[in-house]
Amino acid sequence: MSKSKNLSIIDRDIVVDGTISSKGQLVIKGTIKGVINGETVVIAEEGSVYCDVKVSGITIGGMFEGELEASEELIILSTGYCAGRVVCKDLIVESGGILNAEVTCKTSRKPKKITDATGKDAYDPKDDKAISL
C-alpha cells in the first residue's frame, strides 16, 4: 500500500466533533472529539484528541485520550500525553512523555526469555503474538 503525500492541518482554534477520514498526514493543532481513520496523524503540542483512532502511525506531542490502533508505530514525544487503550506494532516514548494506558504491542518476533529475581519465568513464551504492559 503506497502512502499518500496529502497534508491536512486542523489549526489551533478549530474544534471538530465527528468522524475524520484522511489520507496522507493529518496534523492536529486544534481539538478533535469523535473518530479518526487515516494513514499518519501528528498531534502537535497544542493539539487535543479525545476519540477512537485507527491509523498506520501516530506521533503524540499534545493530548490524546481514547482508543488507539496503530498498525505500525506510536511515538509519544516528551510533551505528549496518551491515556486509554492502545494497540500498536512499535512503541517509542521519549523521556518526559506520559503513557497512562492499557498497551498491547503486536509483534511477530519473540522476546528473549525473561526471569524474575527468583528465577521463575516472567514471560510466557506460548503467547508470542502480543506483549502487554
N, C-alpha and C positions, 0 to 999 in steps of 0.2 A: 504494500500500500504506500503510495507516494504521499508525502506531506504537502499540503497546500502552502503557498507563500503569502496568503492573505494575512493582513494585520488589522485587528479591530481593537478599539480602545473605548472603555467605559470610563469617562473622565470623572474628576473629583465630585462634582455636585450632582451627579446623576444617580438616581435610585431606581433599580429595576426590580419589580415584583412579578415573577413569572418564569417562563422557560426560555433559555437561550440555547440555540444550536449554532455552533460556529465551526468554520474550517480555518486551518492555519493557526495563528497565535492570537489569543484574546488577552489583552492587558486590562486589568481591573483596578481603577483608582477610586471608583465610587463604591456604592453598596448594592449588593445583589441578594435577593431572597427568592428562593424557588428551586429551579433545576438548571444545571448546565451540562450540556453534552458537547464535546469538542475534541480537538486534537491537543493543543498545548495552551495551558492557561497560566498566566502570571498574575498573582495578586500582589500589587505594589504595596509599599509600606503604609500608604494612606487608604488602601482598599479593605473592604469588609465583605465577606461572603458567608451567608447563612443558608446553605442549601445542600441538596444532593448533587454530587458532581461525578461524571463519568468521562474520563479523558485518557489520552495516551500519557501525557506528562503534565505535572503541575509544579510551579515554584511559588512558595508562600512567603511573602515578605511582610504581609499585613495580618489580618484576622481571618481565620476560617473556622466555622463550626458547622458540623453536619456529617453526612456520609460521603465518603470519597473512594472512588475506584480509579486507580491509575494503572493502566496496563503496562506501563514502563516505569517511570520514576516519579517519586515525590521528593522534592527538595524543600526543606524549611530553612530559610535564611536566618541570620542572627536576630533580625527584627520580627520574625514570624511567630505566629501562634496558631496551633492546629489542635482542635478538640473534636471528639465524636468517635466515628468508626472509620478506619482506614484499611483498604486493601491495595497493595502495590507490589511491584516486582522489586525495585530498588528503592532504598530509603537513605536519604542523606539529611542530617540535622547539623547545621552549623552551631558552633559554640554561642550560647545565648538564645538560640531558637527554642521554643517551647512546644513540646509534643505531649498532649494530655488526651490520649485516645486509645481505643482498643485497636491494635495494629496486627495485621496479618501480612507478612511478606511472602509472596509466591515466588518460588524459585525451582529450577529443575536440578540444581546441584545439592548434594548432601553436605551439611556442615560436618566438621570434624566431631568425633565423639567427645562429649564434654562430661566430666565427672565433678561432683561436688567435693567438699572437704573430706567427707567420709569415704570417698571412693565409689559412691553409688552413681549410676548414670543420671545425669541432669538433662539429657536429651534422649528422646525416644526415636531410635533410628527407623522404626516402622513408619513413622509419619514424615516422609521425606519430601512432601509436596508443599507443606506450609510450616512456617515457623511463627509462632505467636509470641508477642512480647507482653 
